C-alpha cells in the first residue's frame, strides 16, 4: 500500500479546496459524501488475513481519514471493508462503533461459504453494516459469481434491504446482469466504472447494458487508475460522459478509493477532478454525483 506521505510535487499539483463540508448548487447547499474509502491499521487486535502475503507497511486509519475529510470539505464517508482482512470485519466494526455519525460500513463475506447469507445477517443486524461487497476476478477464480451460492446471498441482501456492491472487471458485467435480473428490487452499485480500459471503449457497453436495472448505480471513480495521462486524467472522461448519458447523474457517484488512489493522485485531486475539472458536468450533475445519488443509497442523518 502506498505511503500516506505526499510528495512535494503532488502537493503542489493538488488544487486548493475549501475546508467547508457543504457546497452550493445554485441556491441549494449540500454536503459532499465520499462513498468509497478503505481503512486499516497495523494492530495485533485486528490481524491481517492469512491470505495477505504482503500486508500494508503503513496505516490508513479512521483518524487519518477524518483529517483528510476535514481538509477537503467532505462531510461523511462510506467505508468499504478492505481485502487485507478478508472476511474479518472487526476493525471496520470498531470504527463504525467509535464514529457512528461520520461513517457507514460495507462488509465482506466469503462468497464461497454456504453460510455467507447468515454471516451477512449478523453483520447488518448486530453490527450495523449497510451493505456487502463482492469482488469476482475476471479469470476462472472468480467463476463463483455464476455458481449456486450466489442466489441465496443476493436474496438475503435483498431481504435485509442493504446495497449489493460489486467490484469486478468489465468482462464480468454480463454475469452481474444475470443476477440483477433475478432481484429487480435490490439496490446495487458497480464500483469504479467496472475498471473498463480506456483503450477498449466498446467494452463499456457491457456496463451500460445494466442501465435496465433502475436501482443500479455506478461509481465513476478510478479515472486516475484507468488513465494513461496525468491529472486531470482526461482520457478517461469519455467513459464518464457515456455513463452520464446512459444512467443520468442520479445514478452516478464520485468516489476517491482512498488510500489506493494515493498511488496516482492526492485526495484533493480525486475530488476536484469531478467537482472542478469535468466541465461537461453542470451544477445539478455535481449535486447528484457528489451528494444526492450517494444519500439515496446510503442516507446519513442530518
BAFI-3210 file (N, C-alpha, C; in Angstrom, 3 decimals, decimal comma, padded with zeros to 6 digits):
// residues 302
n [1|2|3|4|5|6|7|8|9|10|11|12|13|14|15|16|17|18|19|20|21|22|23|24|25|26|27|28|29|30|31|32|33|34|35|36|37|38|39|40|41|42|43|44|45|46|47|48|49|50|51|52|53|54|55|56|57|58|59|60|61|62|63|64|65|66|67|68|69|70|71|72|73|74|75|76|77|78|79|80|81|82|83|84|85|86|87|88|89|90|91|92|93|94|95|96|97|98|99|100|101|102|103|104|105|106|107|108|109|110|111|112|113|114|115|116|117|118|119|120|121|122|123|124|125|126|127|128|129|130|131|132|133|134|135|136|137|138|139|140|141|142|143|144|145|146|147|148|149|150|151|152|153|154|155|156|157|158|159|160|161|162|163|164|165|166|167|168|169|170|171|172|173|174|175|176|177|178|179|180|181|182|183|184|185|186|187|188|189|190|191|192|193|194|195|196|197|198|199|200|201|202|203|204|205|206|207|208|209|210|211|212|213|214|215|216|217|218|219|220|221|222|223|224|225|226|227|228|229|230|231|232|233|234|235|236|237|238|239|240|241|242|243|244|245|246|247|248|249|250|251|252|253|254|255|256|257|258|259|260|261|262|263|264|265|266|267|268|269|270|271|272|273|274|275|276|277|278|279|280|281|282|283|284|285|286|287|288|289|290|291|292|293|294|295|296|297|298|299|300|301|302]
n.u [000,853|000,543|002,622|001,415|002,389|002,626|004,260|006,315|005,925|003,378|001,779|002,042|000,776|-001,840|-005,197|-006,389|-008,613|-011,614|-012,181|-014,772|-017,753|-019,893|-021,253|-022,457|-025,255|-026,515|-028,917|-029,019|-027,491|-025,292|-023,970|-020,859|-020,264|-018,231|-018,318|-016,640|-014,087|-011,234|-010,186|-007,536|-005,355|-002,276|-002,365|-002,270|-004,660|-006,324|-005,743|-004,135|-005,573|-004,863|-004,312|-003,136|-000,359|001,434|001,203|-000,013|002,416|002,094|-000,291|-003,766|-005,726|-008,865|-008,734|-006,824|-008,254|-010,424|-009,088|-008,306|-010,835|-011,786|-009,973|-010,618|-013,268|-015,194|-018,040|-019,104|-018,418|-018,445|-017,271|-015,502|-015,005|-011,699|-009,530|-007,370|-008,062|-009,819|-012,563|-012,940|-014,390|-013,786|-012,129|-013,217|-015,804|-015,264|-014,502|-016,875|-018,424|-017,077|-017,263|-020,065|-021,705|-020,285|-019,486|-020,501|-020,610|-019,523|-019,547|-017,524|-018,161|-017,457|-017,788|-017,809|-018,641|-021,185|-022,522|-022,531|-024,834|-026,013|-023,901|-023,830|-026,302|-025,845|-023,828|-025,178|-027,516|-026,586|-024,213|-024,478|-023,758|-024,028|-024,427|-022,914|-019,923|-018,869|-016,295|-015,561|-012,980|-011,716|-010,812|-010,808|-010,882|-012,790|-015,204|-017,167|-019,151|-021,020|-022,060|-023,931|-024,154|-024,665|-027,346|-028,749|-027,290|-027,629|-030,377|-030,694|-029,432|-031,180|-033,466|-032,609|-032,466|-030,218|-027,518|-026,001|-022,743|-020,443|-017,281|-015,686|-014,198|-014,822|-015,531|-017,046|-019,548|-021,831|-022,371|-023,053|-025,345|-027,093|-027,682|-028,723|-031,056|-032,664|-033,237|-034,808|-035,557|-033,432|-030,995|-028,131|-024,637|-022,113|-018,694|-016,150|-016,509|-016,478|-013,873|-013,190|-011,035|-009,455|-008,607|-010,262|-012,939|-015,336|-016,002|-017,257|-019,936|-020,906|-021,270|-022,994|-025,238|-026,467|-028,084|-030,709|-031,595|-033,235|-032,494|-029,777|-026,601|-023,599|-020,222|-018,120|-015,456|-011,861|-010,866|-008,300|-006,858|-007,467|-006,629|-004,112|-002,724|-001,626|-003,003|-005,697|-006,631|-007,831|-008,244|-009,869|-012,316|-014,265|-015,518|-016,959|-018,675|-020,238|-021,427|-022,838|-024,674|-026,094|-027,010|-027,708|-027,167|-028,317|-027,816|-025,159|-022,084|-019,384|-016,135|-013,341|-011,655|-009,662|-007,123|-005,964|-005,979|-003,942|-001,644|-001,698|-002,903|-003,668|-005,869|-007,329|-007,220|-008,707|-011,243|-011,473|-011,317|-013,835|-015,524|-014,460|-013,012|-014,240|-015,729|-017,975|-019,993|-022,795|-023,965|-026,120|-025,695|-023,329|-024,258|-025,891|-023,976|-021,967|-023,319|-026,374|-027,060|-025,605|-026,642|-029,109|-028,607|-027,024|-028,184|-027,448|-027,858|-029,191]
n.v [-001,188|002,301|004,961|007,172|009,682|012,557|013,439|016,354|017,348|016,285|017,528|020,208|020,055|019,604|020,795|023,746|023,522|024,378|024,128|023,542|021,789|021,788|022,573|024,702|024,418|026,205|027,842|026,068|024,465|021,737|018,743|017,128|013,738|010,965|007,949|005,731|004,499|003,069|001,657|000,729|-000,738|-001,301|-003,404|-005,572|-006,446|-006,608|-008,676|-009,310|-011,075|-014,537|-014,979|-012,677|-011,873|-009,769|-007,480|-004,114|-001,531|000,795|002,645|003,254|004,817|005,404|007,863|009,226|009,381|010,985|013,382|014,016|014,292|016,548|018,505|018,641|019,228|017,210|015,696|013,225|009,673|006,519|003,488|000,850|-002,534|-003,584|-005,617|-006,751|-007,794|-009,722|-011,643|-010,906|-008,520|-006,930|-004,691|-002,581|-002,642|-001,750|000,861|001,935|001,807|003,587|006,018|006,748|008,618|009,612|007,728|005,093|001,545|-001,003|-004,390|-007,391|-010,719|-014,209|-015,349|-017,948|-019,501|-021,419|-020,454|-017,744|-015,979|-015,964|-014,943|-012,380|-011,413|-011,211|-009,281|-007,049|-006,814|-006,976|-005,532|-003,280|-002,836|-001,567|-002,854|-005,078|-006,251|-007,747|-009,319|-010,622|-012,093|-011,642|-013,933|-017,583|-018,026|-016,382|-017,431|-018,227|-016,349|-017,174|-019,352|-021,711|-020,600|-017,953|-016,957|-017,428|-015,659|-013,141|-013,001|-012,835|-010,410|-008,725|-009,132|-008,038|-005,443|-003,916|-002,417|-004,104|-004,214|-004,234|-005,106|-005,607|-006,685|-005,315|-007,406|-009,082|-007,997|-008,986|-011,334|-010,226|-008,941|-011,092|-012,004|-009,650|-009,406|-011,239|-010,132|-007,572|-005,582|-005,059|-002,879|-001,884|-001,310|-000,557|-000,716|001,645|002,126|-000,367|-000,779|-000,405|-000,551|002,320|002,137|000,311|001,099|000,079|-001,994|-000,858|-000,912|-003,220|-002,573|-000,391|-001,683|-002,527|-000,514|-001,005|-001,814|-000,262|000,327|000,297|001,702|003,531|003,903|006,514|006,500|005,905|007,125|008,061|005,704|004,300|006,000|006,954|009,161|012,128|013,976|016,064|013,504|013,180|011,401|009,445|010,539|010,244|007,840|008,595|010,534|008,940|007,168|008,989|009,865|007,509|006,583|008,865|011,605|011,017|008,406|008,062|008,249|009,941|008,972|008,394|006,165|006,081|004,645|003,724|005,266|007,050|006,306|007,471|009,973|012,877|013,105|015,445|015,894|013,740|014,453|017,019|016,495|015,721|017,640|020,123|019,944|018,425|019,746|019,279|018,630|019,975|022,207|020,934|018,275|017,782|018,118|015,868|013,790|014,153|014,052|013,730|011,341|009,486|009,602|008,572|005,901|005,382|006,790|009,445|010,702|013,984]
n.w [000,000|-000,716|000,525|003,036|003,015|001,074|-001,934|-002,560|-005,108|-005,780|-003,911|-004,636|-007,068|-006,464|-006,418|-004,815|-002,148|-000,440|003,071|003,731|004,604|002,949|-000,247|-002,886|-005,025|-007,316|-005,531|-003,524|-000,843|-000,219|001,269|000,764|000,102|000,421|-001,126|-001,100|000,465|002,197|005,305|007,501|009,926|011,493|013,901|016,579|017,622|015,517|013,332|010,149|007,386|006,776|004,125|003,255|001,911|001,588|003,712|004,411|004,800|006,115|008,063|007,358|008,835|010,591|011,811|010,292|007,936|008,726|009,125|006,498|005,350|006,703|005,814|003,150|002,857|002,969|004,119|005,090|004,972|003,216|004,199|002,826|003,446|003,638|001,602|002,887|005,363|004,638|005,387|007,954|009,621|011,766|012,480|010,966|012,019|014,601|014,072|013,051|015,332|016,962|015,610|014,903|013,574|011,468|009,585|007,360|006,896|004,627|004,348|003,915|002,919|002,725|-000,440|-001,244|000,772|002,110|004,324|004,108|003,702|006,302|007,783|006,714|007,600|010,383|010,431|009,442|011,077|013,709|013,891|012,417|009,736|006,385|003,894|001,430|-000,114|-003,101|-004,969|-007,675|-009,546|-012,897|-014,099|-014,013|-011,284|-010,296|-010,991|-009,266|-009,157|-010,917|-009,735|-007,568|-005,022|-005,104|-005,528|-003,000|-001,356|-002,579|-002,392|000,388|000,899|-000,422|001,156|003,542|002,838|002,112|000,252|-002,536|-003,474|-006,150|-007,086|-009,940|-013,027|-016,310|-017,975|-016,433|-016,200|-017,666|-016,169|-013,712|-014,516|-015,009|-012,426|-011,354|-012,824|-011,595|-009,184|-009,058|-007,276|-005,682|-004,422|-006,100|-006,624|-008,837|-008,716|-009,557|-012,349|-013,441|-014,050|-016,766|-019,475|-020,935|-023,537|-024,636|-025,477|-026,485|-024,820|-022,651|-023,121|-022,002|-019,336|-019,602|-020,533|-018,227|-017,402|-017,548|-015,117|-012,712|-010,111|-009,955|-009,566|-010,506|-009,686|-010,531|-010,071|-010,143|-012,450|-012,330|-012,178|-014,521|-016,494|-018,876|-018,640|-016,848|-014,008|-015,077|-015,897|-018,453|-020,578|-019,616|-019,396|-021,359|-020,850|-018,572|-019,633|-021,341|-019,531|-018,020|-019,946|-020,273|-017,713|-016,331|-014,019|-011,603|-010,993|-010,797|-008,988|-007,495|-006,176|-003,996|-003,434|-001,533|000,557|-001,768|-004,058|-003,608|-004,851|-007,303|-007,208|-005,219|-002,350|-002,587|-005,349|-006,381|-005,686|-006,865|-009,595|-010,423|-009,242|-010,097|-012,545|-014,647|-017,091|-018,559|-016,922|-015,196|-012,553|-011,286|-012,005|-010,560|-007,979|-007,688|-008,144|-006,277|-003,916|-003,649|-005,072|-003,710|-001,130|-001,599|-001,704|000,557|003,061|005,278|008,620|009,264]
ca.u [000,000|001,387|002,847|000,409|003,043|002,546|005,470|006,194|005,352|001,941|001,109|001,965|-000,154|-003,200|-005,985|-006,737|-010,025|-012,078|-012,427|-016,184|-018,399|-021,046|-021,062|-023,729|-025,743|-027,484|-029,204|-029,119|-026,229|-025,319|-022,728|-020,166|-020,106|-017,345|-018,915|-015,732|-012,749|-010,845|-009,358|-006,859|-004,414|-001,390|-002,745|-002,427|-006,055|-007,020|-004,713|-004,379|-005,987|-003,728|-004,046|-002,471|001,079|002,172|000,335|000,393|003,526|001,658|-001,705|-004,748|-006,661|-010,051|-008,336|-006,199|-009,345|-011,161|-008,272|-008,442|-012,188|-011,869|-009,177|-011,158|-014,681|-016,039|-018,801|-019,311|-017,877|-018,826|-016,030|-015,623|-014,074|-010,508|-009,245|-006,300|-008,680|-010,763|-013,935|-012,961|-014,776|-013,712|-011,590|-014,215|-016,889|-014,828|-014,525|-018,278|-018,886|-016,431|-017,675|-021,328|-022,352|-019,415|-019,230|-021,270|-019,693|-019,903|-018,782|-017,237|-018,383|-016,835|-018,836|-017,743|-019,081|-022,653|-023,067|-022,372|-026,038|-026,186|-022,859|-024,266|-027,377|-025,254|-023,110|-026,155|-028,467|-025,931|-023,087|-024,872|-023,232|-025,034|-024,175|-021,890|-019,167|-018,344|-015,268|-015,118|-011,928|-012,117|-010,390|-011,610|-011,014|-013,986|-016,397|-018,205|-020,244|-022,011|-022,336|-025,199|-024,186|-024,964|-028,753|-029,101|-026,655|-028,318|-031,720|-030,599|-029,126|-032,439|-034,355|-032,066|-032,626|-028,945|-026,985|-025,000|-021,746|-019,678|-016,002|-015,433|-013,810|-015,912|-015,923|-017,988|-020,835|-022,955|-022,685|-023,783|-026,670|-027,929|-028,162|-029,556|-032,370|-033,434|-033,540|-035,002|-035,766|-032,198|-030,126|-026,808|-023,659|-020,943|-017,533|-015,031|-016,835|-016,089|-012,467|-013,138|-009,846|-009,755|-008,318|-011,273|-014,195|-016,508|-016,320|-018,110|-021,328|-021,304|-021,778|-024,145|-026,391|-027,111|-028,957|-032,087|-031,917|-033,480|-031,898|-028,339|-025,808|-022,212|-019,208|-017,250|-014,104|-010,780|-010,329|-006,847|-006,288|-007,663|-005,991|-002,706|-002,216|-001,629|-004,168|-006,952|-006,998|-008,852|-008,531|-010,910|-013,557|-015,299|-016,299|-017,888|-019,706|-021,139|-022,209|-023,771|-025,758|-026,878|-027,609|-028,089|-026,392|-028,993|-027,343|-023,697|-021,495|-017,933|-015,532|-011,878|-010,920|-008,509|-005,828|-005,440|-005,810|-002,737|-000,585|-001,826|-003,489|-003,985|-007,297|-007,910|-007,381|-009,792|-012,472|-011,505|-011,489|-015,281|-016,150|-013,920|-012,367|-015,104|-016,548|-019,215|-020,989|-023,318|-024,095|-027,070|-024,985|-022,396|-025,058|-026,241|-022,843|-021,190|-024,130|-027,722|-027,134|-024,994|-027,567|-030,227|-028,162|-026,552|-028,614|-026,877|-028,712|-028,893]
ca.v [000,000|003,459|005,791|008,217|010,954|013,017|014,087|017,797|017,575|016,016|018,554|021,419|019,840|019,454|022,017|024,283|023,311|024,954|023,126|023,563|020,497|021,972|023,409|025,215|024,132|027,284|028,388|024,972|023,956|020,301|018,217|016,149|012,432|010,069|006,630|004,591|004,578|001,912|001,928|-000,415|-000,316|-002,357|-003,529|-007,006|-006,767|-006,792|-009,282|-009,487|-012,419|-015,417|-014,873|-011,410|-012,164|-008,514|-006,518|-002,707|-001,103|001,972|002,665|004,156|004,721|006,262|009,215|009,822|009,683|012,136|014,571|014,316|014,784|017,922|019,386|018,688|019,568|016,031|015,643|011,856|008,685|005,107|002,717|-000,491|-003,470|-003,762|-007,023|-007,250|-008,545|-010,661|-011,730|-010,435|-007,108|-006,422|-003,333|-001,643|-002,594|-000,904|002,236|002,348|001,994|004,768|007,222|006,304|009,632|010,016|006,670|003,860|000,488|-002,087|-005,555|-008,508|-012,092|-015,165|-015,748|-019,391|-020,143|-021,527|-019,706|-016,311|-015,192|-015,786|-014,011|-011,042|-011,003|-010,796|-008,020|-005,976|-006,688|-006,857|-004,601|-002,045|-002,639|-001,103|-003,396|-006,104|-006,120|-008,945|-008,932|-011,739|-011,828|-011,887|-015,260|-018,705|-017,974|-015,614|-018,040|-018,433|-015,416|-017,915|-020,590|-021,865|-019,886|-016,540|-016,580|-017,268|-014,462|-011,968|-012,991|-012,329|-008,983|-008,093|-009,174|-007,122|-004,096|-003,205|-002,461|-005,041|-003,507|-005,179|-004,776|-006,649|-006,129|-005,107|-008,684|-009,748|-007,317|-009,860|-012,215|-009,395|-008,707|-012,285|-011,979|-008,464|-009,677|-012,061|-009,355|-006,210|-004,612|-004,928|-001,746|-002,357|-000,292|-001,081|000,087|002,059|002,011|-001,737|-000,721|-000,596|000,113|003,450|001,764|-000,644|001,804|-000,731|-002,861|-000,156|-001,267|-004,277|-001,889|000,424|-002,580|-002,699|000,617|-001,508|-002,016|001,092|000,531|000,083|002,918|003,313|004,833|006,977|006,536|005,230|007,810|008,138|004,378|003,912|006,963|006,826|010,531|012,682|014,764|015,525|012,177|013,487|010,289|008,603|011,295|009,789|006,841|009,308|011,136|007,892|006,681|010,076|009,828|006,280|006,421|010,133|011,890|010,464|007,037|008,087|008,834|010,016|008,327|008,533|004,912|006,301|005,221|003,145|006,360|007,822|005,937|008,233|011,292|013,257|013,078|016,661|015,740|012,803|015,237|018,142|016,076|015,730|018,898|021,321|019,781|017,872|020,907|018,855|018,479|021,237|022,246|019,913|016,999|017,650|017,935|014,448|012,866|014,364|014,044|013,167|009,943|008,682|009,561|007,698|004,544|005,358|008,036|009,835|011,643|015,398]
ca.w [000,000|-000,836|001,705|003,250|002,841|-000,297|-002,415|-002,735|-006,431|-005,797|-003,112|-005,432|-008,183|-005,980|-006,406|-003,499|-001,870|000,810|004,098|004,095|004,380|002,079|-001,417|-003,369|-006,365|-007,416|-004,207|-002,568|-000,316|000,056|001,804|-000,069|000,740|-000,320|-000,927|-001,283|001,060|002,993|006,480|008,104|010,966|011,987|015,303|016,850|017,931|014,244|012,478|008,722|006,982|006,451|002,686|002,976|001,875|001,725|004,388|004,282|005,639|006,852|008,407|006,751|009,953|010,569|012,200|009,112|007,011|009,245|008,873|005,074|005,119|007,209|004,966|001,787|002,841|002,811|005,360|005,551|004,037|003,282|004,256|002,268|004,058|002,816|001,339|003,761|006,462|004,054|005,889|009,341|009,547|013,142|012,590|010,461|013,008|015,718|013,587|012,989|016,699|017,526|014,882|014,278|012,737|010,373|008,618|007,180|006,512|003,731|004,791|003,009|003,365|001,814|-001,389|-001,475|002,013|002,128|005,458|003,873|003,986|007,744|008,222|006,334|008,506|011,656|010,225|009,256|012,182|015,007|013,882|011,749|008,387|005,423|002,571|001,270|-001,347|-003,733|-005,940|-008,515|-010,519|-014,274|-014,542|-013,512|-009,825|-009,977|-011,573|-008,251|-009,402|-011,701|-009,029|-006,849|-003,741|-005,293|-005,341|-001,579|-000,795|-003,127|-001,816|001,769|000,792|-000,795|002,313|004,553|002,276|002,067|-001,112|-003,026|-004,261|-006,954|-007,700|-010,936|-014,319|-017,262|-018,567|-015,526|-016,117|-018,036|-015,042|-012,746|-015,072|-014,823|-011,042|-011,168|-013,417|-010,661|-007,981|-009,573|-006,201|-004,917|-004,719|-006,499|-007,005|-009,541|-008,346|-010,407|-013,768|-013,807|-014,489|-018,214|-020,025|-021,819|-024,917|-025,085|-025,198|-026,839|-023,688|-021,696|-023,403|-021,069|-018,144|-019,995|-020,670|-016,923|-017,094|-017,476|-013,708|-012,216|-008,786|-010,068|-009,736|-010,906|-009,179|-011,601|-009,545|-010,885|-013,632|-012,111|-012,400|-015,913|-017,378|-019,254|-018,549|-015,513|-013,617|-014,542|-016,430|-019,462|-021,478|-019,006|-019,287|-022,289|-020,099|-017,690|-020,494|-021,828|-018,393|-017,691|-020,930|-020,118|-016,389|-015,731|-012,815|-010,420|-010,744|-010,775|-007,788|-007,452|-005,013|-004,015|-003,243|-000,657|000,181|-003,006|-005,008|-003,301|-005,794|-008,539|-007,024|-003,851|-002,030|-003,155|-006,793|-006,701|-005,559|-007,802|-010,980|-010,687|-008,810|-010,736|-013,844|-015,693|-017,448|-019,217|-015,863|-014,679|-011,096|-010,835|-012,120|-009,438|-006,764|-007,621|-008,137|-005,061|-002,713|-003,608|-005,510|-002,649|000,005|-001,948|-001,418|001,944|003,703|006,570|009,363|009,050]
c.u [000,882|001,542|001,774|001,016|003,024|003,851|005,215|005,548|003,851|001,168|000,956|000,968|-001,592|-003,939|-006,244|-008,230|-010,387|-012,409|-013,854|-016,795|-019,646|-020,654|-022,432|-024,008|-026,867|-027,676|-029,174|-027,743|-026,367|-023,960|-022,163|-019,960|-019,240|-017,830|-017,957|-014,340|-012,484|-010,084|-008,736|-005,780|-003,576|-001,562|-002,966|-003,849|-006,846|-006,021|-005,131|-004,850|-004,764|-003,362|-003,253|-000,961|001,921|001,275|000,839|001,519|003,171|000,157|-002,493|-005,921|-007,861|-009,689|-007,633|-007,257|-010,119|-010,401|-008,368|-009,820|-012,310|-011,151|-009,807|-012,657|-015,601|-016,726|-018,913|-018,673|-018,503|-017,520|-016,304|-014,579|-012,906|-010,141|-008,187|-006,834|-009,600|-012,131|-014,046|-013,174|-014,595|-013,190|-012,609|-015,389|-016,520|-014,840|-015,962|-018,846|-018,325|-016,933|-019,006|-021,983|-021,555|-019,339|-020,393|-020,307|-020,317|-018,977|-018,402|-017,644|-017,767|-017,882|-018,855|-018,110|-020,609|-023,299|-022,996|-023,653|-026,254|-025,125|-023,261|-025,368|-026,825|-024,542|-024,067|-026,974|-027,799|-024,822|-023,333|-024,286|-024,373|-024,711|-023,085|-021,198|-018,679|-017,345|-014,761|-014,026|-012,429|-011,731|-011,223|-011,791|-012,239|-015,275|-017,476|-019,380|-021,349|-022,531|-023,612|-025,282|-024,604|-026,420|-029,146|-028,511|-027,344|-029,737|-031,696|-030,298|-030,391|-033,397|-033,907|-032,171|-031,350|-028,352|-025,991|-024,012|-020,824|-018,404|-015,667|-015,004|-014,989|-016,400|-016,920|-019,368|-021,997|-023,341|-023,457|-025,205|-027,610|-028,508|-029,089|-030,953|-033,266|-033,871|-033,735|-035,201|-034,509|-031,423|-028,716|-025,930|-022,475|-019,762|-016,675|-015,268|-016,444|-014,681|-012,322|-011,926|-010,217|-009,481|-009,229|-012,668|-015,433|-016,939|-017,249|-019,581|-021,814|-021,831|-023,017|-025,398|-027,141|-027,996|-030,419|-032,535|-032,025|-032,807|-030,399|-027,648|-024,364|-021,325|-018,281|-015,835|-013,139|-010,445|-008,813|-006,161|-006,361|-006,863|-004,536|-002,028|-002,149|-002,923|-004,441|-007,501|-008,053|-009,190|-009,544|-012,270|-014,641|-016,141|-017,361|-019,012|-020,732|-022,007|-023,221|-024,952|-026,663|-027,658|-028,193|-027,308|-026,996|-028,490|-025,827|-023,233|-019,977|-017,439|-014,018|-011,152|-009,624|-008,340|-005,246|-005,130|-004,522|-001,562|-000,558|-002,248|-003,649|-005,480|-007,982|-008,146|-008,530|-011,159|-012,563|-011,730|-012,963|-015,867|-015,730|-013,503|-013,306|-016,130|-017,799|-020,323|-021,479|-023,498|-025,033|-026,463|-024,095|-023,135|-025,443|-025,011|-021,966|-021,996|-025,424|-027,797|-026,566|-025,971|-028,829|-029,889|-027,765|-026,953|-027,958|-027,853|-028,272|-027,876]
c.v [001,228|004,180|006,837|009,593|011,334|013,673|015,577|018,108|017,375|017,036|019,827|021,293|019,809|020,770|022,467|024,092|023,949|023,862|023,196|022,216|020,624|022,850|023,801|024,751|025,115|027,891|027,325|024,492|022,464|019,867|017,162|014,872|011,559|008,631|005,453|004,923|003,269|002,396|000,626|000,112|-001,510|-002,453|-005,014|-007,407|-007,085|-007,380|-009,346|-010,908|-013,246|-015,349|-013,619|-011,592|-010,910|-007,473|-005,090|-002,365|000,112|001,906|003,557|004,160|005,640|007,694|009,947|010,224|010,909|013,439|014,985|014,872|016,243|018,893|019,593|018,927|018,416|015,742|014,237|010,909|007,321|004,305|001,292|-001,387|-003,766|-005,242|-007,597|-008,083|-009,663|-010,554|-011,332|-008,928|-006,381|-004,999|-002,320|-001,545|-001,691|000,570|002,757|002,602|003,271|006,060|006,968|007,339|009,989|008,996|005,693|002,817|-000,534|-003,258|-006,453|-009,804|-013,013|-015,692|-017,239|-020,189|-020,226|-020,754|-018,195|-015,506|-014,945|-014,854|-012,578|-010,551|-010,504|-009,454|-006,835|-005,756|-006,461|-005,808|-003,361|-001,802|-002,333|-001,579|-004,436|-005,881|-007,486|-008,520|-010,133|-011,307|-012,138|-013,260|-016,341|-018,675|-017,176|-016,211|-018,376|-017,482|-016,081|-019,139|-020,576|-021,107|-018,427|-016,188|-016,487|-016,002|-013,200|-011,868|-012,444|-010,833|-008,194|-008,045|-008,202|-005,664|-003,273|-003,357|-003,602|-004,239|-004,527|-004,524|-005,904|-005,992|-006,088|-006,418|-009,447|-009,106|-008,166|-010,825|-011,462|-009,165|-009,886|-012,309|-010,795|-008,667|-010,460|-011,277|-007,882|-005,160|-004,358|-003,703|-002,269|-001,173|-000,993|-000,155|000,425|001,881|000,644|-001,788|-001,018|000,135|001,235|003,110|000,649|-000,044|000,981|-001,623|-002,190|-000,475|-002,382|-003,694|-001,070|-000,434|-002,749|-001,514|000,179|-001,745|-000,653|001,367|000,245|001,407|002,541|004,361|005,213|007,238|005,827|005,891|007,872|006,807|003,974|004,771|006,593|008,196|010,946|013,420|015,835|014,293|012,263|012,308|009,311|009,305|010,811|008,689|007,531|009,934|010,087|007,336|007,731|010,061|008,621|006,242|007,718|010,355|011,285|009,066|006,922|008,699|008,843|009,152|008,441|007,199|005,159|005,082|004,629|004,247|007,141|007,446|006,860|009,685|011,593|013,130|014,293|016,526|014,803|013,454|016,287|017,706|016,042|017,098|020,092|021,131|019,310|018,924|020,550|018,585|019,849|021,151|021,165|018,520|016,772|017,444|016,468|013,586|012,996|014,141|013,241|011,710|009,006|008,525|008,766|006,241|004,392|006,667|008,235|010,745|013,074|015,893]
c.w [000,000|000,471|001,809|003,098|001,366|-000,701|-002,572|-004,076|-006,438|-004,998|-003,911|-006,570|-007,737|-006,008|-004,982|-003,291|-000,549|001,793|004,606|003,794|003,528|000,905|-001,928|-004,781|-006,621|-006,038|-003,120|-002,135|-000,035|000,574|000,854|000,740|-000,156|-000,092|-001,077|-000,756|001,793|004,223|006,964|009,036|011,397|013,496|015,581|017,219|016,661|013,246|011,014|008,458|006,588|004,976|002,320|003,057|002,079|002,386|004,222|005,256|006,475|007,081|007,454|007,728|009,772|010,908|011,059|008,094|007,460|009,001|007,406|004,753|005,540|006,292|003,597|001,728|002,559|004,134|005,945|004,538|004,274|003,191|003,784|002,935|003,131|002,718|002,278|004,925|005,959|004,733|007,360|009,328|010,878|013,226|012,098|011,427|014,177|015,328|013,536|014,377|017,305|016,893|014,164|013,374|011,498|009,249|008,519|006,635|005,587|004,007|003,622|003,694|002,323|000,836|-001,678|-000,230|002,008|003,275|005,258|004,106|005,480|008,312|007,897|007,257|009,835|011,523|010,114|010,520|013,533|015,040|013,044|010,380|007,415|004,009|002,587|-000,063|-001,815|-004,805|-006,733|-009,486|-011,923|-014,790|-013,863|-012,004|-009,390|-010,508|-010,552|-008,437|-010,219|-010,957|-008,204|-005,533|-003,886|-005,001|-003,874|-000,960|-001,295|-002,571|-000,394|001,781|000,461|000,392|003,408|004,123|002,423|000,671|-001,331|-003,871|-004,915|-007,462|-008,657|-012,231|-015,277|-017,859|-017,706|-015,511|-016,629|-016,922|-013,964|-013,229|-014,903|-013,415|-010,802|-011,730|-012,461|-009,420|-008,362|-008,484|-005,374|-005,373|-004,976|-006,884|-007,651|-009,255|-009,559|-011,902|-014,323|-014,390|-015,984|-018,796|-020,991|-023,280|-025,437|-024,865|-025,519|-025,680|-022,684|-021,925|-022,481|-019,755|-018,485|-020,140|-019,357|-016,541|-017,026|-016,034|-013,020|-010,881|-008,787|-010,350|-010,053|-010,246|-010,326|-011,079|-010,485|-012,214|-013,537|-012,384|-013,870|-016,873|-017,673|-019,224|-017,078|-015,223|-014,669|-015,277|-017,541|-020,364|-020,905|-018,963|-020,237|-021,655|-019,255|-018,501|-020,933|-020,696|-017,946|-018,652|-020,715|-018,813|-015,828|-014,451|-011,557|-010,063|-010,883|-009,471|-007,899|-006,296|-005,131|-004,106|-002,473|000,250|-001,093|-004,017|-004,796|-004,187|-007,000|-008,319|-005,540|-003,612|-002,667|-004,647|-007,149|-006,539|-006,662|-009,239|-011,368|-010,386|-009,648|-012,188|-014,953|-016,109|-018,226|-018,204|-015,423|-013,162|-010,577|-010,946|-010,907|-008,120|-006,608|-007,361|-006,900|-003,795|-002,838|-004,034|-004,453|-001,491|-000,335|-001,620|000,036|002,633|005,067|007,298|009,129|010,076]
res [x|x|x|x|x|x|x|x|x|x|x|x|x|x|x|x|x|x|x|x|x|x|x|x|x|x|x|x|x|x|x|x|x|x|x|x|x|x|x|x|x|x|x|x|x|x|x|x|x|x|x|x|x|x|x|x|x|x|x|x|x|x|x|x|x|x|x|x|x|x|x|x|x|x|x|x|x|x|x|x|x|x|x|x|x|x|x|x|x|x|x|x|x|x|x|x|x|x|x|x|x|x|x|x|x|x|x|x|x|x|x|x|x|x|x|x|x|x|x|x|x|x|x|x|x|x|x|x|x|x|x|x|x|x|x|x|x|x|x|x|x|x|x|x|x|x|x|x|x|x|x|x|x|x|x|x|x|x|x|x|x|x|x|x|x|x|x|x|x|x|x|x|x|x|x|x|x|x|x|x|x|x|x|x|x|x|x|x|x|x|x|x|x|x|x|x|x|x|x|x|x|x|x|x|x|x|x|x|x|x|x|x|x|x|x|x|x|x|x|x|x|x|x|x|x|x|x|x|x|x|x|x|x|x|x|x|x|x|x|x|x|x|x|x|x|x|x|x|x|x|x|x|x|x|x|x|x|x|x|x|x|x|x|x|x|x|x|x|x|x|x|x|x|x|x|x|x|x|x|x|x|x|x|x|x|x|x|x|x|x|x|x|x|x|x|x|x|x|x|x|x|x]
***
